[in-house]
């Protein structure tokens, strides 16, 4: 997780107690942290199911209405 957060330019560190500390300074960073945590904590099949639902859903863009 720490490595992925670094790739996203989100400040994080892992103290010796094993926790992950993250500095969230803007709303998008919070969403990205949540996404990274889910990516690493959900069972693989649950992630696959979620992606398949996303690919099958149809979202209408307001600009095309």
N, CA and C atoms as an extended XYZ file, in Angstrom:
195
Properties=species:S:1:pos:R:3:atomname:S:1:resname:S:1:resid:I:1 pbc="F F F"
N         0.823       -1.185        0.000 N   UNK     1
C         0.000        0.000        0.000 CA  UNK     1
C         0.871        1.255        0.000 C   UNK     1
N         1.901        1.234        0.827 N   UNK     2
C         2.772        2.404        0.936 CA  UNK     2
C         3.359        2.779       -0.424 C   UNK     2
N         3.801        1.785       -1.156 N   UNK     3
C         4.394        2.034       -2.476 CA  UNK     3
C         3.378        2.647       -3.435 C   UNK     3
N         2.165        2.113       -3.447 N   UNK     4
C         1.123        2.636       -4.342 CA  UNK     4
C         0.771        4.073       -3.975 C   UNK     4
N         0.690        4.367       -2.684 N   UNK     5
C         0.400        5.736       -2.261 CA  UNK     5
C         1.517        6.680       -2.700 C   UNK     5
N         2.755        6.230       -2.634 N   UNK     6
C         3.871        7.045       -3.121 CA  UNK     6
C         3.723        7.305       -4.617 C   UNK     6
N         3.331        6.285       -5.370 N   UNK     7
C         3.126        6.458       -6.811 CA  UNK     7
C         2.054        7.503       -7.094 C   UNK     7
N         1.079        7.620       -6.197 N   UNK     8
C        -0.007        8.592       -6.352 CA  UNK     8
C         0.336        9.950       -5.735 C   UNK     8
N         1.587       10.093       -5.270 N   UNK     9
C         2.052       11.335       -4.627 CA  UNK     9
C         1.254       11.688       -3.384 C   UNK     9
N         0.891       10.674       -2.616 N   UNK    10
C         0.194       10.873       -1.351 CA  UNK    10
C         1.188       10.556       -0.238 C   UNK    10
N         1.520       11.553        0.602 N   UNK    11
C         2.491       11.326        1.671 CA  UNK    11
C         2.010       10.250        2.649 C   UNK    11
N         2.869        9.259        2.874 N   UNK    12
C         2.537        8.173        3.795 CA  UNK    12
C         3.826        7.616        4.375 C   UNK    12
N         3.720        7.053        5.584 N   UNK    13
C         4.874        6.378        6.169 CA  UNK    13
C         4.403        5.194        6.995 C   UNK    13
N         5.338        4.288        7.231 N   UNK    14
C         5.064        3.071        8.001 CA  UNK    14
C         5.968        3.052        9.226 C   UNK    14
N         5.464        3.510       10.383 N   UNK    15
C         6.269        3.462       11.607 CA  UNK    15
C         6.565        2.018       12.011 C   UNK    15
N         7.463        1.862       12.961 N   UNK    16
C         7.883        0.525       13.388 CA  UNK    16
C         6.759       -0.272       14.050 C   UNK    16
N         5.669        0.396       14.453 N   UNK    17
C         4.559       -0.338       15.076 CA  UNK    17
C         3.671       -1.043       14.051 C   UNK    17
N         3.986       -0.887       12.755 N   UNK    18
C         3.258       -1.602       11.714 CA  UNK    18
C         2.046       -0.880       11.157 C   UNK    18
N         1.753        0.299       11.655 N   UNK    19
C         0.614        1.053       11.135 CA  UNK    19
C         1.014        1.789        9.859 C   UNK    19
N         0.023        2.254        9.145 N   UNK    20
C         0.248        3.079        7.962 CA  UNK    20
C        -0.322        4.451        8.267 C   UNK    20
N         0.500        5.467        8.154 N   UNK    21
C         0.054        6.837        8.408 CA  UNK    21
C         0.061        7.596        7.094 C   UNK    21
N        -1.066        8.247        6.818 N   UNK    22
C        -1.247        8.919        5.532 CA  UNK    22
C        -1.639       10.364        5.786 C   UNK    22
N        -1.025       11.285        5.041 N   UNK    23
C        -1.402       12.696        5.096 CA  UNK    23
C        -2.360       12.980        3.948 C   UNK    23
N        -3.594       13.306        4.296 N   UNK    24
C        -4.615       13.599        3.290 CA  UNK    24
C        -4.915       15.089        3.367 C   UNK    24
N        -4.559       15.800        2.300 N   UNK    25
C        -4.706       17.251        2.299 CA  UNK    25
C        -5.782       17.764        1.347 C   UNK    25
N        -6.409       16.865        0.606 N   UNK    26
C        -7.461       17.293       -0.314 CA  UNK    26
C        -8.399       16.114       -0.564 C   UNK    26
N        -9.656       16.389       -0.952 N   UNK    27
C       -10.671       15.332       -1.081 CA  UNK    27
C       -10.288       14.206       -2.039 C   UNK    27
N        -9.668       14.525       -3.161 N   UNK    28
C        -9.296       13.480       -4.108 CA  UNK    28
C        -8.305       12.502       -3.477 C   UNK    28
N        -7.393       13.012       -2.665 N   UNK    29
C        -6.426       12.134       -1.986 CA  UNK    29
C        -7.149       11.149       -1.081 C   UNK    29
N        -8.187       11.598       -0.407 N   UNK    30
C        -8.957       10.709        0.464 CA  UNK    30
C        -9.613        9.596       -0.348 C   UNK    30
N       -10.172        9.935       -1.490 N   UNK    31
C       -10.776        8.913       -2.353 CA  UNK    31
C        -9.731        7.930       -2.868 C   UNK    31
N        -8.559        8.432       -3.212 N   UNK    32
C        -7.495        7.556       -3.692 CA  UNK    32
C        -7.003        6.622       -2.594 C   UNK    32
N        -6.875        7.140       -1.369 N   UNK    33
C        -6.464        6.294       -0.241 CA  UNK    33
C        -7.490        5.196       -0.027 C   UNK    33
N        -8.758        5.552       -0.056 N   UNK    34
C        -9.820        4.550        0.111 CA  UNK    34
C        -9.724        3.485       -0.980 C   UNK    34
N        -9.512        3.920       -2.206 N   UNK    35
C        -9.407        2.990       -3.321 CA  UNK    35
C        -8.225        2.033       -3.150 C   UNK    35
N        -7.089        2.559       -2.716 N   UNK    36
C        -5.901        1.721       -2.510 CA  UNK    36
C        -6.157        0.701       -1.407 C   UNK    36
N        -6.771        1.147       -0.319 N   UNK    37
C        -7.057        0.228        0.791 CA  UNK    37
C        -7.988       -0.883        0.330 C   UNK    37
N        -9.033       -0.527       -0.406 N   UNK    38
C        -9.955       -1.552       -0.910 CA  UNK    38
C        -9.253       -2.505       -1.865 C   UNK    38
N        -8.398       -1.964       -2.716 N   UNK    39
C        -7.676       -2.788       -3.689 CA  UNK    39
C        -6.855       -3.866       -2.990 C   UNK    39
N        -6.266       -3.528       -1.866 N   UNK    40
C        -5.402       -4.471       -1.170 CA  UNK    40
C        -6.138       -5.317       -0.138 C   UNK    40
N        -7.363       -4.955        0.220 N   UNK    41
C        -8.044       -5.689        1.290 CA  UNK    41
C        -9.198       -6.566        0.804 C   UNK    41
N        -9.767       -6.260       -0.359 N   UNK    42
C       -10.876       -7.071       -0.861 CA  UNK    42
C       -10.363       -8.377       -1.458 C   UNK    42
N       -11.143       -9.431       -1.331 N   UNK    43
C       -10.785      -10.665       -2.040 CA  UNK    43
C       -10.785      -10.399       -3.550 C   UNK    43
N        -9.910      -11.066       -4.277 N   UNK    44
C        -9.767      -10.839       -5.711 CA  UNK    44
C       -11.095      -10.987       -6.445 C   UNK    44
N       -11.854      -12.030       -6.137 N   UNK    45
C       -13.109      -12.263       -6.853 CA  UNK    45
C       -14.094      -11.115       -6.640 C   UNK    45
N       -14.102      -10.544       -5.457 N   UNK    46
C       -14.990       -9.411       -5.197 CA  UNK    46
C       -14.586       -8.210       -6.057 C   UNK    46
N       -13.299       -7.994       -6.228 N   UNK    47
C       -12.821       -6.911       -7.092 CA  UNK    47
C       -13.190       -7.170       -8.550 C   UNK    47
N       -13.047       -8.406       -8.990 N   UNK    48
C       -13.407       -8.779      -10.361 CA  UNK    48
C       -14.898       -8.555      -10.590 C   UNK    48
N       -15.728       -8.982       -9.650 N   UNK    49
C       -17.178       -8.789       -9.767 CA  UNK    49
C       -17.524       -7.308       -9.861 C   UNK    49
N       -16.876       -6.482       -9.046 N   UNK    50
C       -17.133       -5.044       -9.046 CA  UNK    50
C       -16.769       -4.446      -10.407 C   UNK    50
N       -15.602       -4.822      -10.944 N   UNK    51
C       -15.194       -4.311      -12.255 CA  UNK    51
C       -16.163       -4.732      -13.353 C   UNK    51
N       -16.614       -5.970      -13.305 N   UNK    52
C       -17.563       -6.438      -14.317 CA  UNK    52
C       -18.873       -5.664      -14.241 C   UNK    52
N       -19.341       -5.364      -13.035 N   UNK    53
C       -20.559       -4.550      -12.892 CA  UNK    53
C       -20.338       -3.157      -13.474 C   UNK    53
N       -19.163       -2.584      -13.239 N   UNK    54
C       -18.860       -1.250      -13.776 CA  UNK    54
C       -18.859       -1.260      -15.299 C   UNK    54
N       -18.238       -2.273      -15.886 N   UNK    55
C       -18.154       -2.356      -17.342 CA  UNK    55
C       -19.523       -2.559      -17.977 C   UNK    55
N       -20.431       -3.208      -17.265 N   UNK    56
C       -21.755       -3.488      -17.810 CA  UNK    56
C       -22.737       -2.349      -17.575 C   UNK    56
N       -22.425       -1.450      -16.655 N   UNK    57
C       -23.356       -0.366      -16.359 CA  UNK    57
C       -23.273        0.695      -17.447 C   UNK    57
N       -24.369        1.400      -17.627 N   UNK    58
C       -24.416        2.473      -18.607 CA  UNK    58
C       -24.665        3.770      -17.866 C   UNK    58
N       -23.701        4.655      -17.939 N   UNK    59
C       -23.814        5.945      -17.278 CA  UNK    59
C       -24.031        6.995      -18.353 C   UNK    59
N       -25.083        7.768      -18.199 N   UNK    60
C       -25.378        8.817      -19.166 CA  UNK    60
C       -24.624       10.079      -18.786 C   UNK    60
N       -23.992       10.674      -19.746 N   UNK    61
C       -23.268       11.916      -19.527 CA  UNK    61
C       -24.246       13.077      -19.699 C   UNK    61
N       -24.236       14.013      -18.770 N   UNK    62
C       -25.146       15.158      -18.830 CA  UNK    62
C       -24.904       15.982      -20.094 C   UNK    62
N       -23.686       16.019      -20.581 N   UNK    63
C       -23.364       16.789      -21.783 CA  UNK    63
C       -24.011       16.183      -23.026 C   UNK    63
N       -24.317       14.896      -22.991 N   UNK    64
C       -24.926       14.231      -24.143 CA  UNK    64
C       -26.446       14.189      -24.060 C   UNK    64
N       -27.015       14.747      -23.021 N   UNK    65
C       -28.478       14.690      -22.840 CA  UNK    65
C       -29.178       15.698      -23.710 C   UNK    65
